[in-house]
Amino acid sequence: MSAAVAAKGRTMPTARALGSYRPFWAKRFGTAPFLPTSLAEMQQLGWDSCDVIIVTGDAYVDHPSFGMAVIGRVLEAQGFRVGIIAQPDWTSAEPFKALGKPNLFWGVTSGNMDSMINRYTADRKIRSDDAYTPGNVAGKRPDRAALVYSQRCREAYKDVPIVLGGIEASLRRIAHYDYWQDKVRRSMVVDSKCDLLLYGNAERAIVEIAHRLAAREPIERITDVRGTAFVRRTGDPSTTGWTQIDSTEVDTPGTVDALLSPYMDIADQARAQGQSCAKEDGTAPPAESAGVAPSGPQLAPGEQPITLIPRQRYTPPARERSVIRLPSYEQVKRDPVLYAHASRVLHLETNPGNARALVQAHGEGATARDVWINPPPIPLTMAEMDQVFDLPYARSPHPSYADDNGSHDGATKIPAWEMIRFSVNIMRGCFGGCTFCSITEHEGRIIQSRSEESIIREVEEIRDRVSGFTGVISDLGGPTANMYRIGCKSPEIEAACRKPSCVYPGICPNLRTDHGPLINIYRRARALRGIKKILIGSGLRYDLAVQSPEYVKELVQHHVGGYLKIAPEHTEGGPLSKMMKPGIGSYDRFRQMFEQYSAEAGKKQFLIPYFIAAHPGTSDEDMMNLAVWLKKNGFRADQVQTFYPSPMATATAMYHSGRNPLRKVTRRGRDADESVDIVRGEKRRRLHKAFLRYHDPNNWPLLREALKALGRADLIGNGKHHLIPSFQPSTDGSYQSARRKNSSAGLTPRGGTVSQAKPLGKTVRQGSLLTQHTGLPPRAGLAAKPMAAKPMAAKAPASRPQAVKATSMKPGSPVGKGKRRG
């Protein structure tokens, strides 16, 4: 960012504080132990109706990691009566009438995860489980749940406004590529027929909307709230005073005039352009017609004076009253280049400090209407973050989910709650900008952090109130583990910056990298009475961590539970440049520090890297080189991370269009950096996954064929320097869990597998091979334990889910935050 930009003095717009509103009259009812889910619970609270009813696709867990609980408690703190309808039967409108008619509006969300990602694997196979449902039971929410719930709410009470929110709506606020239908779908504002769509963290927007509706303001007039999208008819008078910037086409070069020789006179130059010289043909106008006064120097016949025109200083329109018109839905649907262009424009307008409104036309003729998207919401201050997280959450699933023993640990256990049961979310947002991730589009790249006191209070609350606590905090983190209180050195630069990442291609010199506040929290939390261990479960941004050796030492020596998962994603420059991830050298530097500090502490700990297969921009040779790196470093991947094109992600735009929207999109697409190699088709995606699981005999025939086609048959053989062996054991061609097969526990003392196949070129020493499932060597004695003979690979059920990149889930959600990021 240049000094000239900073000199403009732009600062982040201000916003009304969450605590500055006068509470609604229903504040007198006080705080509910749980937000009611039935009429009986409403009657116990003394309510005759709800002001707001939230419909969600998740089971109701009253915890700050669950979106419906956060929005419900925030509205309750403002004095509104909020009810919850969780995972209703969507086949009719009757279950949506369970709490009666809401006085103000419906709040609709599909849940913490996109409903399509929640139900389908990266190979479009149906999952057999749902972590957000009691008992991990699948099928409790429909496909595209936000659409279906909105339709049923409209059927139940058609005159009640519908406010749509959550990750599913947020990532579908404009026309978007839908991986499951392999086509571009309309904005969810149009398909759902909602009155308002809220994107991003919606506390600030939902509070303002609730108070304005309570003041009897019609919802169709609420068009000025940041972080909202809605439908406007063409020519709506409310657009008066806005300056529209047309960006419906990609920039194309105009006609370029040929360069003329400086040695040609005027007549020759005119003839070269197919014209004649006025001096030669005598058609030059008289001096009087050229505006020359009679007095003064007289011009010779055929001469013209030079007229000086004063330079007009261009004043651009105010950004807060400017709107960019994107290519219409019809345009991006039929033209992938325009889709990539629209994606680039949207991602350039994500900074709340300088983002402009966007508008996209849907429909033609009499059905034409515009989807208007206001700039992103202003990030919450630290005091407001504390206010949100200090609300009186029960920190437990609703009592209706309890088993026969009154517990939530049996058959009705909710896995997503179990994952975050003893964790603390300390921040929001991510400035990493990974193209396959949707955090920036949803939470933004400006970090919103809680205060140290608020975090410590929550740790103490878990210790004192949450049943089953054993003294171990499972995580102090968020979308990323180590971005707490890290941001730009200059507020002016931060408000004016349009970079998609603060750490790619290198760490921005304007970024503060001080991990001191995070180190203080770690040390203070682990010193609390009754706290035995503080683990870090969120993904680590290791290229940022190496800037603070003190942080790495603190993390490695006190907060690693035997192994640490990080995500270099790949080893080759081509795919890494499309991911906006650092080179493998950053991983090597972190690995050296990790091993050094582990040795100093006398601990045997392991670093487990994660990688993505089939990401846009990845060639077959790239995957081969990654497999060679894995073999050389002794890693055998368990869960295969396959690229999942989530809506609105930059990598998804690459996947659909074959263009790279990280740079200016043009029609030509001749530049190697502009066009992108897309991994399509089941066979090629399977090949890329096979390279990650090079050690699985089921993959060897496919890999042999590919290596020969790549001219690398030298990697086929029985030596330790070979990638795969030349022999082929009997297999059934399916997937077997690598948890047993990959570790030395699945090897005989002679080094042979249980099916008597030879090892990959050597006898595997116990504990020398690491898996991504545990990353730990097997327990002593297991290597020599005889096992019953069985086929090398057992047939896996068709619905077995592939592990997907955790950031395709809702950022900061229970499942999302517990997985890797980096």
C-alpha positions in Angstrom: 0.0 0.0 0.0 1.5 3.3 -1.1 2.0 6.3 1.2 -0.3 8.3 -1.1 -3.2 6.0 -0.2 -2.5 6.3 3.5 -2.3 10.1 3.1 -5.9 10.2 2.0 -6.9 9.9 5.6 -9.6 7.3 5.1 -10.7 5.7 8.3 -13.1 2.9 9.1 -16.7 4.1 9.2 -18.4 4.4 12.6 -21.4 2.4 13.6 -23.9 2.6 16.4 -22.8 0.5 19.4 -24.8 -2.6 20.3 -25.4 -1.4 23.8 -26.7 2.1 22.8 -30.3 1.1 22.0 -33.1 1.6 24.4 -34.3 -1.9 25.3 -37.7 -3.1 24.0 -40.5 -3.2 26.5 -40.4 -7.0 26.8 -37.1 -6.7 28.7 -39.2 -6.9 31.9 -39.6 -10.7 31.4 -35.9 -11.2 32.1 -33.5 -13.9 30.9 -34.7 -17.3 29.8 -32.7 -20.3 31.0 -33.2 -21.6 27.4 -34.9 -19.8 24.6 -38.3 -21.5 24.3 -38.9 -24.1 21.7 -42.6 -24.9 22.6 -45.7 -23.1 23.7 -45.4 -24.8 27.1 -42.0 -23.2 27.6 -43.3 -19.8 26.5 -46.1 -20.1 29.1 -43.6 -20.9 31.9 -41.8 -17.6 31.0 -45.1 -15.7 31.0 -45.0 -15.0 27.3 -48.1 -14.8 25.1 -46.1 -14.5 21.9 -42.7 -14.2 20.4 -41.3 -11.1 18.9 -38.8 -13.0 16.8 -38.8 -16.7 15.9 -35.6 -18.2 14.6 -35.8 -21.3 12.4 -32.6 -23.3 12.2 -31.4 -26.5 10.6 -29.2 -27.4 13.6 -30.3 -28.8 16.9 -30.6 -26.0 19.5 -27.4 -25.8 21.5 -27.3 -22.7 23.7 -23.6 -22.0 23.2 -21.8 -19.0 21.6 -20.4 -21.3 18.9 -23.9 -21.8 17.5 -25.3 -19.0 15.4 -28.9 -19.3 16.4 -28.0 -19.1 20.1 -25.8 -16.0 19.5 -28.5 -14.1 17.5 -31.2 -15.2 20.0 -29.3 -14.1 23.1 -28.2 -10.8 21.5 -31.9 -10.0 20.6 -32.9 -11.1 24.1 -30.4 -8.7 25.6 -32.1 -5.9 23.6 -35.4 -6.8 25.2 -37.0 -9.0 22.5 -38.8 -12.3 23.1 -37.1 -14.9 21.0 -38.2 -18.4 20.2 -36.4 -21.3 18.5 -37.8 -23.8 16.0 -35.0 -26.3 15.5 -34.9 -28.9 12.7 -38.6 -28.7 11.9 -40.3 -31.2 9.6 -40.2 -29.2 6.4 -42.8 -31.3 4.5 -45.6 -29.0 5.7 -46.1 -25.5 7.3 -47.7 -26.8 10.5 -44.4 -27.3 12.4 -43.6 -23.7 11.7 -46.7 -22.6 13.6 -45.5 -24.3 16.8 -44.8 -21.0 18.6 -47.5 -19.0 17.0 -47.1 -15.9 14.8 -44.0 -13.8 15.4 -44.7 -10.1 16.1 -41.8 -8.7 14.2 -40.1 -11.2 11.8 -38.9 -14.7 11.1 -35.1 -15.3 11.4 -34.2 -18.2 9.0 -30.9 -20.0 8.8 -29.8 -23.4 7.5 -27.5 -23.7 10.5 -23.7 -23.5 11.2 -23.0 -25.4 8.0 -24.1 -25.0 4.5 -26.8 -27.6 4.1 -25.4 -29.0 0.8 -21.9 -29.4 2.2 -23.4 -30.9 5.4 -25.2 -33.6 3.4 -22.9 -34.3 0.4 -19.3 -35.3 0.1 -16.8 -33.7 -2.4 -17.8 -36.5 -4.7 -21.5 -35.6 -4.4 -22.2 -38.7 -2.3 -24.8 -38.6 0.5 -23.2 -38.5 3.9 -24.4 -41.0 6.5 -24.2 -38.6 9.5 -24.9 -35.0 10.6 -22.7 -33.7 13.5 -25.3 -31.0 14.3 -28.1 -33.5 15.0 -28.7 -35.6 18.2 -27.3 -39.0 17.7 -25.4 -37.9 14.7 -28.4 -38.8 12.5 -28.5 -37.7 8.9 -31.5 -36.3 7.1 -32.9 -33.9 9.6 -32.7 -31.0 7.3 -33.6 -30.6 3.6 -31.2 -29.7 0.7 -30.9 -25.9 0.4 -32.6 -25.7 3.8 -32.6 -21.8 3.9 -34.8 -21.8 0.8 -37.2 -24.5 2.0 -37.6 -23.0 5.5 -38.3 -19.5 4.0 -41.0 -21.0 1.8 -42.6 -22.8 4.8 -42.5 -19.6 6.9 -44.2 -17.7 4.2 -46.9 -20.4 4.0 -47.4 -20.3 7.8 -47.8 -16.6 8.1 -47.5 -14.8 4.8 -47.6 -11.3 6.1 -44.6 -11.7 8.5 -41.2 -10.4 7.2 -38.5 -13.0 6.6 -34.9 -12.1 7.5 -32.5 -14.7 6.1 -29.0 -15.3 7.5 -26.3 -17.8 8.2 -23.4 -19.2 6.2 -25.7 -20.7 3.5 -27.4 -17.4 2.7 -24.2 -15.3 3.2 -22.3 -17.2 0.5 -25.2 -17.1 -1.9 -26.0 -13.5 -1.8 -25.2 -13.0 -5.5 -25.6 -15.3 -8.5 -23.3 -18.2 -7.7 -21.9 -21.4 -9.1 -23.7 -24.4 -7.6 -21.4 -27.5 -7.6 -24.1 -30.0 -7.0 -26.2 -28.9 -10.0 -23.1 -27.8 -12.0 -24.7 -24.6 -13.0 -25.0 -20.9 -11.9 -28.0 -20.3 -9.7 -29.7 -17.0 -8.9 -29.1 -15.0 -5.7 -30.8 -16.6 -2.7 -32.5 -13.2 -2.2 -34.5 -13.9 -5.3 -35.1 -17.7 -4.9 -36.1 -17.5 -1.2 -38.3 -14.4 -1.7 -37.0 -13.2 1.7 -37.4 -9.5 2.6 -33.8 -9.1 3.8 -30.7 -11.3 3.6 -28.0 -10.7 6.2 -24.5 -11.7 5.4 -21.4 -12.0 7.6 -21.6 -11.6 11.4 -25.0 -10.2 11.7 -25.3 -9.0 15.3 -25.1 -5.3 14.4 -27.5 -5.6 11.5 -30.1 -7.8 13.3 -30.3 -5.4 16.3 -30.9 -2.4 14.1 -33.5 -4.2 12.0 -35.3 -5.5 15.1 -35.6 -2.0 16.7 -36.7 -0.4 13.5 -39.4 -3.0 12.9 -40.5 -2.6 16.5 -40.9 1.1 15.8 -43.4 0.2 13.0 -41.0 1.0 10.2 -42.0 -1.0 7.1 -39.3 -3.6 6.2 -39.3 -2.5 2.5 -38.0 0.9 3.7 -35.0 -0.7 5.5 -32.5 -0.4 2.7 -29.6 1.3 4.4 -28.3 -1.3 6.8 -24.8 -2.5 6.1 -24.4 -6.3 5.6 -27.8 -6.7 4.0 -29.1 -7.6 0.5 -32.5 -7.2 -0.9 -34.5 -6.8 -4.1 -35.2 -3.5 -5.8 -37.3 -2.9 -8.9 -35.5 -1.1 -11.7 -35.9 2.6 -11.4 -36.7 2.5 -7.7 -36.8 6.1 -6.4 -34.8 5.2 -3.3 -31.7 4.9 -5.6 -31.8 8.7 -6.3 -28.5 10.3 -5.4 -26.4 7.2 -6.1 -23.6 7.1 -8.7 -23.6 3.9 -10.7 -20.4 2.4 -12.0 -20.9 0.0 -14.9 -18.8 -3.1 -14.5 -21.0 -5.5 -16.6 -18.2 -6.3 -19.1 -14.5 -7.1 -18.9 -12.1 -4.4 -20.1 -11.1 -4.9 -23.7 -8.4 -2.9 -25.5 -9.7 -0.4 -28.1 -8.3 0.4 -31.5 -4.6 1.2 -31.3 -3.4 3.7 -34.0 -0.2 2.8 -35.8 2.9 4.7 -34.8 3.9 7.3 -37.3 7.5 8.0 -38.3 8.9 11.2 -36.8 10.7 11.8 -40.0 7.5 12.2 -42.1 6.2 15.7 -42.6 2.5 16.6 -41.9 1.4 15.9 -45.4 3.1 12.5 -45.5 1.6 11.6 -42.1 -1.9 12.5 -43.4 -1.5 10.4 -46.5 -0.3 7.4 -44.4 -3.6 7.6 -42.5 -5.6 7.8 -45.7 -6.3 11.5 -45.3 -5.2 14.8 -46.9 -3.4 17.8 -45.4 -5.6 20.9 -45.1 -2.6 23.0 -46.0 -2.2 21.2 -49.3 -5.9 21.1 -50.5 -6.6 24.6 -49.4 -9.5 23.7 -47.1 -8.1 25.2 -44.0 -10.7 27.5 -42.3 -9.9 31.2 -42.1 -8.4 32.5 -38.9 -11.6 34.2 -37.9 -13.5 30.9 -37.8 -10.9 29.5 -35.5 -11.8 32.0 -32.9 -8.8 34.4 -33.3 -9.5 38.0 -32.6 -8.7 40.5 -35.4 -6.2 42.2 -33.3 -2.8 40.7 -32.5 -0.4 38.7 -34.7 -1.9 37.8 -38.0 -1.8 34.2 -39.1 -0.5 33.2 -42.5 -3.0 31.6 -44.8 -3.7 28.0 -43.8 -2.3 28.4 -40.3 -4.3 27.6 -37.1 -3.6 28.7 -33.6 -3.1 26.3 -30.7 -6.0 26.5 -28.2 -5.0 25.7 -24.6 -7.8 24.0 -22.6 -7.3 24.2 -18.9 -7.1 20.8 -17.2 -10.2 19.8 -15.3 -9.5 18.0 -12.0 -11.5 14.8 -11.8 -13.3 14.3 -8.5 -14.5 10.7 -8.1 -17.9 10.1 -6.6 -18.1 9.4 -2.9 -17.7 5.7 -2.2 -20.5 5.6 0.3 -22.9 6.8 -2.4 -21.4 4.7 -5.3 -22.8 1.3 -6.5 -21.1 -1.1 -8.9 -23.3 -2.8 -11.4 -22.1 -6.4 -11.8 -22.9 -8.5 -14.9 -26.4 -9.7 -14.6 -27.5 -13.2 -13.6 -28.3 -14.0 -17.2 -24.8 -12.9 -18.3 -22.8 -14.8 -15.7 -25.0 -17.9 -16.3 -24.0 -18.2 -19.9 -20.5 -16.6 -19.8 -17.9 -18.1 -17.5 -15.5 -15.2 -18.2 -18.1 -12.7 -16.8 -18.6 -15.0 -13.9 -14.9 -14.8 -13.0 -15.0 -11.0 -13.5 -18.0 -10.6 -11.2 -16.2 -12.8 -8.6 -13.1 -10.6 -8.8 -15.1 -7.4 -8.3 -17.0 -8.8 -5.3 -13.8 -9.8 -3.6 -12.3 -6.4 -4.2 -15.2 -4.9 -2.3 -15.0 -6.8 1.0 -13.2 -4.2 3.1 -15.7 -2.4 5.3 -13.5 0.7 5.1 -13.8 1.3 1.4 -16.3 -1.3 0.0 -19.0 0.0 -2.3 -22.5 -1.3 -2.8 -23.1 -3.9 -5.5 -26.1 -4.5 -7.7 -26.9 -7.4 -10.0 -29.8 -7.6 -12.3 -32.0 -10.7 -12.3 -34.6 -11.3 -15.0 -35.5 -9.4 -18.1 -38.5 -7.3 -19.2 -41.4 -7.2 -16.9 -39.8 -9.6 -14.4 -36.5 -7.6 -14.1 -35.3 -6.7 -10.7 -32.1 -5.8 -9.1 -30.4 -7.6 -6.1 -28.8 -4.8 -4.1 -26.0 -5.7 -1.8 -24.9 -3.1 0.8 -21.3 -2.8 1.9 -20.1 -5.3 4.6 -20.9 -4.7 8.3 -18.6 -2.7 10.5 -16.5 -5.1 12.7 -17.4 -5.3 16.3 -15.2 -3.6 18.8 -13.5 -5.5 21.6 -16.1 -4.2 24.0 -18.9 -5.4 21.7 -17.3 -8.8 21.3 -17.2 -9.2 25.1 -20.8 -8.1 25.3 -21.8 -10.9 22.8 -19.8 -13.7 24.4 -20.6 -12.7 28.0 -24.3 -13.2 27.5 -26.0 -15.8 29.7 -25.6 -18.9 27.5 -26.6 -22.2 29.1 -23.6 -23.8 27.4 -25.6 -27.0 26.8 -28.0 -28.6 24.3 -31.7 -28.0 25.0 -33.1 -30.3 27.7 -35.4 -31.9 25.1 -32.4 -33.7 23.6 -31.4 -35.4 26.9 -31.4 -39.2 27.0 -33.2 -41.3 29.6 -30.5 -40.4 32.2 -31.0 -36.7 31.6 -27.6 -36.6 30.0 -26.4 -35.5 26.5 -23.5 -38.0 26.5 -25.4 -41.1 25.4 -27.4 -42.0 22.3 -28.6 -38.4 21.8 -25.1 -36.8 21.9 -24.6 -34.0 19.4 -21.1 -34.4 18.0 -20.7 -30.7 17.1 -21.4 -29.7 20.6 -19.1 -32.4 22.0 -16.3 -30.9 19.9 -16.6 -27.4 21.3 -17.9 -28.3 24.7 -14.7 -27.3 26.5 -13.4 -24.8 23.9 -13.3 -21.0 23.9 -13.6 -18.8 20.8 -11.3 -15.9 21.3 -11.6 -14.1 17.9 -13.3 -13.8 14.5 -12.1 -13.2 11.0 -9.0 -14.2 9.0 -6.7 -12.2 6.8 -5.1 -15.2 5.2 -7.3 -15.0 2.1 -7.0 -18.7 1.1 -9.0 -19.0 -2.2 -10.7 -22.2 -1.2 -11.9 -20.8 2.1 -15.0 -18.6 2.7 -14.0 -16.9 5.9 -13.2 -13.6 4.2 -16.5 -13.6 2.3 -18.4 -14.3 5.6 -16.5 -13.0 8.6 -14.1 -10.6 6.8 -10.4 -10.2 7.0 -10.3 -7.7 9.9 -9.7 -9.6 13.1 -12.3 -9.0 15.9 -10.9 -10.0 19.2 -12.2 -10.4 22.8 -10.5 -9.0 25.8 -8.3 -11.1 27.9 -10.7 -10.7 30.9 -13.6 -12.0 28.9 -11.7 -15.0 27.7 -10.5 -15.9 31.2 -14.1 -15.6 32.6 -15.3 -18.1 30.0 -12.5 -20.5 30.9 -13.5 -20.3 34.6 -17.2 -20.7 33.7 -16.4 -23.9 31.8 -14.4 -25.1 34.8 -17.2 -24.4 37.3 -20.4 -25.0 35.3 -19.9 -27.5 32.4 -20.5 -31.1 33.4 -17.9 -33.6 32.6 -15.0 -31.1 32.6 -11.7 -32.9 33.4 -9.4 -29.9 33.5 -8.5 -29.8 29.8 -9.6 -26.9 27.6 -9.7 -28.4 24.1 -9.1 -25.1 22.3 -8.5 -21.4 22.6 -8.9 -20.2 19.1 -11.2 -19.4 16.2 -11.1 -19.5 12.5 -7.3 -19.4 12.9 -5.4 -20.1 16.1 -2.8 -17.3 16.1 -4.4 -14.1 14.7 -5.6 -12.8 18.0 -5.3 -9.0 18.2 -3.2 -9.0 15.0 -3.9 -6.4 12.4 -2.7 -3.4 10.4 -0.3 -1.0 12.0 -2.2 2.0 10.5 -6.0 2.5 10.7 -5.8 4.6 7.6 -4.1 2.0 5.5 -6.4 -0.7 6.8 -9.5 1.3 5.8 -8.1 1.9 2.3 -6.5 -1.5 1.6 -7.9 -3.7 -1.2 -5.5 -6.6 -0.9 -7.2 -10.0 -0.6 -4.5 -11.3 1.8 -2.2 -9.7 4.4 0.2 -12.7 4.3 0.5 -13.5 0.6 2.7 -13.5 -1.4 4.6 -12.5 1.7 3.7 -10.9 5.1 2.7 -7.3 4.5 5.1 -4.9 6.1 2.2 -3.0 7.6 0.9 -6.0 9.5 1.7 -6.3 13.2 2.9 -9.8 13.9 3.2 -9.5 17.7 1.9 -12.7 19.4 2.5 -11.2 22.9 -1.2 -10.8 23.8 -1.9 -14.4 22.8 1.1 -15.7 24.8 -0.2 -13.8 27.8 -3.6 -15.5 27.5 -2.1 -19.0 27.1 0.0 -18.5 30.2 -2.7 -16.9 32.3 -5.3 -19.6 31.3 -3.0 -22.6 32.1 -2.2 -21.0 35.5 -5.8 -21.0 36.6 -6.8 -23.3 39.5 -8.3 -26.5 38.2 -6.9 -26.2 34.7 -4.6 -29.0 33.9 -4.0 -28.4 30.2 -4.8 -25.8 27.5 -4.8 -27.4 24.0 -4.9 -25.5 20.7 -7.3 -27.2 18.3 -7.8 -24.5 15.8 -5.6 -24.4 12.6 -2.3 -22.6 12.9 -1.0 -20.1 10.4 2.6 -21.3 10.6 4.1 -18.7 8.3 2.8 -16.1 10.8 3.9 -18.1 13.8 7.5 -18.3 12.8 7.7 -14.5 13.1 7.4 -15.0 16.9 9.8 -17.8 18.2 8.5 -17.1 21.7 5.0 -18.0 20.6 6.1 -21.2 18.9 8.0 -22.2 22.0 5.0 -21.5 24.3 2.7 -23.4 21.9 5.0 -26.4 21.4 6.1 -26.9 25.0 2.7 -26.4 26.8 -0.2 -26.6 24.3 0.4 -29.5 22.0 -1.3 -32.8 22.9 1.3 -35.1 21.3 0.6 -33.9 17.7 -0.2 -30.7 15.9 -2.1 -30.5 12.6 -1.2 -27.7 10.2 -2.1 -27.3 6.5 0.6 -26.5 4.0 -2.0 -27.8 1.4 0.7 -28.5 -1.2 4.4 -28.5 -2.0 4.4 -27.1 -5.6 4.3 -23.5 -6.6 1.6 -23.8 -9.2 -1.3 -24.9 -7.0 0.0 -22.8 -4.1 -0.2 -19.6 -6.2 -3.9 -20.4 -6.9 -4.5 -21.1 -3.2 -2.6 -18.0 -2.1 -0.6 -20.2 0.3 3.1 -19.8 1.3 5.7 -22.1 -0.1 6.7 -25.4 1.5 9.8 -23.6 2.8 7.7 -21.9 5.5 6.5 -25.3 6.7 10.1 -26.5 6.9 11.1 -23.5 9.0 8.2 -24.1 11.4 9.0 -27.9 11.5 12.6 -27.1 12.6 11.3 -24.8 15.4 8.7 -27.4 16.4 11.3 -30.2 16.7 13.8 -27.9 18.5 11.4 -26.8 21.2 9.9 -30.3 21.6 13.4 -31.6 22.2 14.2 -28.9 24.7 11.1 -29.8 26.6 12.0 -33.5 26.5 8.8 -34.3 24.6 8.3 -36.6 21.7 5.7 -34.7 19.5 4.7 -35.0 15.9 3.7 -32.5 13.3 1.0 -33.7 10.9 0.6 -31.8 7.6 -2.6 -31.7 5.6 -2.9 -31.4 1.8 -5.6 -30.8 -0.8 -6.1 -32.9 -3.9 -7.7 -31.7 -7.1 -7.5 -28.0 -6.4 -7.7 -25.7 -9.4 -4.3 -25.1 -10.9 -3.0 -28.5 -9.9 -1.4 -30.7 -12.6 -0.9 -34.4 -12.5 2.8 -33.8 -12.2 2.2 -31.5 -9.2 0.4 -34.3 -7.4 3.1 -36.8 -8.3 5.8 -34.5 -6.8 3.6 -34.1 -3.7 3.4 -37.9 -3.3 7.2 -38.2 -3.7 7.5 -35.6 -0.9 5.1 -37.5 1.3 7.0 -40.7 0.8 10.4 -39.1 1.4 9.1 -37.6 4.7 7.4 -40.7 5.9 3.8 -39.5 5.8 0.8 -41.6 4.8 -2.4 -39.6 4.4 -5.4 -41.0 6.2 -8.3 -38.6 5.4 -8.0 -37.4 1.9 -8.7 -33.7 1.5 -10.4 -33.2 -1.8 -11.2 -29.7 -3.1 -14.8 -28.8 -2.5 -16.2 -25.9 -4.6 -18.1 -24.0 -2.0 -20.3 -21.1 -3.2 -18.6 -17.7 -3.8 -15.1 -18.8 -3.0 -12.4 -17.6 -5.4 -11.2 -21.1 -6.1 -14.8 -22.0 -7.0 -14.8 -19.2 -9.6 -11.6 -20.7 -11.0 -13.2 -24.2 -11.1 -16.2 -23.0 -13.0 -14.6 -20.5 -15.4 -11.1 -21.8 -15.9 -9.8 -18.3 -15.3 -7.8 -16.8 -12.4 -9.8 -13.9 -10.8 -6.8 -13.1 -8.6 -5.7 -11.0 -11.5 -7.5 -8.9 -14.0 -9.9 -11.1 -16.1 -9.7 -10.6 -19.9 -11.3 -12.3 -22.9 -8.0 -13.5 -24.3 -6.9 -15.8 -21.5 -3.5 -16.4 -23.2 -1.4 -15.7 -20.1 -0.4 -18.8 -18.2 -1.3 -17.0 -14.9 -4.7 -16.1 -16.2 -6.0 -19.5 -17.3 -6.2 -22.3 -14.7 -5.9 -26.1 -15.1 -9.1 -27.5 -13.7 -9.3 -31.0 -12.3 -12.7 -32.3 -13.6 -14.1 -35.7 -14.1 -14.2 -38.7 -11.7 -11.1 -40.4 -13.1 -8.8 -37.4 -12.8 -10.1 -36.4 -9.3 -9.6 -40.0 -8.3 -6.0 -39.9 -9.6 -5.2 -36.9 -7.6 -6.6 -38.5 -4.4 -4.6 -41.7 -5.3 -1.4 -39.7 -5.3 -2.1 -38.5 -1.7 -2.8 -42.2 -0.8 0.1 -43.6 -2.7 0.5 -46.3 -0.1 -2.9 -47.9 -0.7 -2.6 -51.0 -2.9 -6.0 -50.3 -4.4 -4.5 -47.2 -6.0 -1.3 -48.8 -7.4 -2.8 -49.8 -10.8 -4.0 -46.3 -11.4 -0.8 -44.7 -10.3 1.3 -47.1 -12.4 -0.6 -46.0 -15.5 -0.3 -42.3 -14.6 3.4 -42.5 -13.8 4.1 -44.2 -17.2 2.1 -41.5 -19.0 4.1 -38.8 -17.1 7.4 -40.4 -18.2 8.2 -41.3 -14.6 8.2 -45.1 -14.7 11.4 -44.8 -12.7 9.2 -44.3 -9.6 7.8 -47.8 -10.0 9.9 -50.5 -8.2 10.6 -52.2 -4.9 13.3 -49.9 -3.6 13.0 -47.4 -0.9 13.4 -44.6 -3.5 10.4 -45.8 -5.5 7.0 -44.4 -5.0 5.0 -47.6 -5.6 6.0 -51.2 -6.0 5.9 -53.2 -9.2 4.0 -56.1 -7.7 0.2 -56.1 -7.0 -1.4 -57.8 -4.0 -5.0 -59.0 -4.3 -7.3 -56.2 -3.4 -11.0 -55.4 -3.9 -10.4 -52.0 -5.3 -12.0 -50.1 -2.4 -11.0 -47.9 0.4 -9.8 -49.2 3.8 -9.4 -47.1 6.8 -5.7 -46.0 7.1 -5.9 -45.7 10.8 -4.9 -49.4 11.2 -3.2 -50.0 7.8 -0.9 -47.0 7.7 0.8 -47.4 11.1 3.3 -50.0 12.0 0.7 -51.6 14.1 -0.6 -53.2 10.9 2.7 -54.8 10.1 4.2 -58.1 11.0 7.6 -58.3 12.7 9.1 -59.2 9.4 7.7 -56.0 7.8 5.0 -57.7 5.7 1.4 -56.6 5.9 -1.3 -58.9 7.1 -2.1 -59.9 3.5 1.6 -61.0 3.1 2.3 -58.1 0.6 5.8 -56.8 0.8 6.2 -53.3 2.3 7.1 -50.3 0.2 10.7 -51.1 -0.3 11.8 -51.6 3.3 10.9 -53.1 6.6 9.0 -50.5 8.5 10.4 -49.8 11.9 7.8 -49.5 14.6 6.7 -45.9 15.0 8.5 -44.6 12.0 5.3 -44.0 9.9 2.9 -41.3 10.9 -0.7 -41.0 9.9 -3.0 -38.0 9.6 -5.5 -39.7 11.9 -3.4 -39.7 15.0 0.1 -38.7 14.0 1.4 -40.9 16.9 3.4 -44.2 16.8 1.4 -47.2 17.9 1.6 -48.4 21.5 4.4 -50.8 22.3 3.7 -54.4 21.5 1.1 -53.8 18.9 3.5 -54.3 16.0 4.1 -57.9 16.9 0.5 -58.7 17.7 -0.9 -61.3 15.3 -4.0 -60.3 13.4 -6.7 -62.4 11.8 -6.3 -62.8 8.1 -8.6 -60.7 6.1 -8.6 -58.9 2.7 -6.3 -55.9 2.5 -9.1 -53.6 1.8 -12.7 -53.9 3.1 -15.5 -52.5 1.1 -16.5 -49.1 2.4 -20.1 -48.0 2.4 -21.1 -45.7 -0.5 -22.1 -43.0 1.9 -18.8 -42.8 3.6 -17.9 -39.1 3.7 -14.7 -37.8 2.3 -12.9 -35.4 4.7 -13.4 -31.9 3.3 -11.5 -28.7 3.9 -12.9 -27.5 7.3 -13.1 -23.8 6.0 -15.9 -24.8 3.6 -17.9 -25.0 6.8 -19.1 -22.0 8.7 -16.0 -20.2 9.9 -15.8 -20.4 13.7 -18.5 -23.1 13.8 -18.0 -26.2 16.1 -17.0 -28.5 13.3 -15.2 -25.8 11.3 -13.0 -24.4 14.1 -12.0 -27.8 15.4 -10.5 -28.8 12.1 -7.4 -27.5 10.5 -6.7 -24.1 9.0 -3.4 -22.6 8.1 
